[in-house]
Structures are given as structure tokens and as C-alpha cells.
Amino acid sequence: MSASPIRPTIPLDAPGKAHGFLRLPYSRNDSAWGSVMIPLTVIVGGEDGPTALLTGANHGDEYEGPIALQHLAWEIDPADVTGRIIIVPYMNYPAFRAGTRVSPVDQVNLNRAFPGKPDGTVSQKIANYFNDVLVPMADVVLDYHSGGKTLDFLPYAAAHRLEDAEHEGRCVAAMRAFGAPYSMMMLEIDAVGMFDTAVESQGKTFVTTELGGGGTATARSADIAIRGAKNVLRHAGILKGAVEAADSVMLDMPGDDCFHFATRDGLIQMLSDLGDQVQAGQPIARIWPADRTGVEPVEVTANRDGLIAARHFPGLIQSGDCLAVLAVRV
């Protein structure tokens, strides 16, 4: 297999703090020998210890992670670090700069491109570098997500059900340490090609999040993201200090019936808000026609008992869009 064309502009193991880039050659119409320059910070303490890989903007319209990681890259003192922290605030840099979920360069969803290809498209090359170079270096990986422009979530940290109980236990412990207002045992609709799956397949401790949405970050969601990363680093023994205790409501997504999808286009009227408890069969939304009046709306009812953990964000919805996600308290 060919080697990755991506090269860091700074050492990944030199003591102290360094700021640089992951440089990916990208020849294009407006730059014959151009590059995609993905910002990177590496913080190495004076003592040996674990390595943490912290990533944001896996999807380019999700902002809590980039804010938190910019903050940590600027604030953390190497004297407070045992081991190493690799920080990539804008993992999908082309999408981040465009404010889009998927890359405008190749229209690839980075979080469905793993393990990637060293000789593939720009997104596939980025995925391959993380899969083959950065993840193997790491002991713990924190990958931030939120709802982007099309979803809004209760602020939660998440872990996945894994076949190996010890591995799952490590991930759950790190998720709890994050200390988000909610903690979710998360079910993915389709985990094929996800960064999550790639990291977990290498046996690494993995935590992800959903910290809001609507294509922006609030003061509260950014604070949750910053505090949570510090807690994970302290939990891993990488950053000095004690984990800040926080109350977190444990949630689970026990089955596919947690997901609700629109079956027609139209104007959405939510009948329950984030965090509301609903019962099976209860109407949770109406979809009104967008092109006429006097027509009965399509009513969407809850598939099961649970609370609203996520909802469609824009006022208009298309058939097939995720309308709402339910979770149950553990």
C-alpha cells in the first residue's frame, strides 16, 4: 500500500508545545502545487505518559469542538501534561472553511470515509492519515460532534456498545468523566466508515459528543465542550488536576425505533421539545404542506416511550430527513 502524502510541519513527539499543520498536497485549478493546511497543535509533557488525540469539525458545520480545541491549544501548559496531546480543531478543514457538513472538494462525508485511502480523494486521504498514523499513536480519542445545521441535540457525551466488555468499560468511564449534562449509550443508524468505528476497532478508548446544533455554538455548549475535554484528559492521567464532578443523566438508545423520519416534505411543527418525555403513540410533530392551505397535516407519533434527545432544526423538512430521536433514561 502506498504511504500517506500528508506530512506534519512540526514534530509529533518534541517536548513542549508546537503549532503547525498537517499538509496535504492538493493540485487544483487555482493552485497548481497547492496544499490543504490542516491546523495542528502538539503538546508534549516532560514525563512519559499516554497520548490523547482530540478532534473537531469532523463535520464542518459543527462548532463546539473547534472552539474547545482552539481554547485548549492556546491555554494548556506543557508543564501540566504527562504524556502527549495531539489537537486537530478542524479535522475536515475544507468543510470547516465552507461551513458545510461534507467536503466541498469531493462531496465526501469524512465520517463515512474510514479507513480511507492514501491514494484516494482529499477526504479519503485525510481519513487514511488519521486511521493509519494518528490513531495508532493514541490511547484515548475524543471526537466532538453536534447537530450542525440540520439537527439539534440535548448536550451529551456518548459511548457505544462494544463486543469487548473491558473495552466498552474504558469508553464508558471516559464518557462519564467528560461530565456532560447527559451521557448516552449511543446507537448509530449505520456505523460503516465512521471515525468512531475505526478508532474502536483499534482498541482505543473513544468518546464522542452531541452538544447542540443549528449550525452554531452557545456559551453553554462551548463551556461544556471545554470542561469536558479537560476532564477526559485528567481522567486519562494526561492533564494535572482532578476531574470536575458533574451530574449527568444517563440515557440509552435501545433500538432502531428511537429514530423517526419524515415521510413527506413540508413545514414542521414540533409538538414536543428537547428533553420532553413522550409516550408511545403520542404525536410529537406535524408536517404541514408547504404549497397550499386547507390540507390536513401528516402527524408523526412516537414509536416508543422516551424523551426527545434530538430534533430536526430547520423549519422545513424533506421526506427521509431525521425528524426526531428518542432516548430512555437508564
Buried (B, 14 or more C-beta within 10 A) or exposed (E): EEEBBBEBEBEBEEBEBBBBBBBBEBEEEEEEEEBBBBBBBBBBBEEEBBBBBBBBBBBBBBBBBBBBBBBBBEEBEBEBBBBBBBBBBBBBBBBBBBEBBBBEBBEBBBBBBBBBBBEBBBBBBBBBBBBBBBBEBBBBBBBBBBBBBBBBBBBBBBBBBBEEEEBBEBBBBBBBBBBBBBBBBBBBEEBEBBBBBBBBEBEBBBBBBBBBBBBBBBEEBBBBBBBBBBBBBBBBBBBBEEBEEBEBBBBBBBEEEBBBBBEBBBBBBBBBEBEBEBEEEEBBBBBBBEEEEEEEBBEBBBBBEBBBBBBBBBEEBEEEBBBBBBBBEE
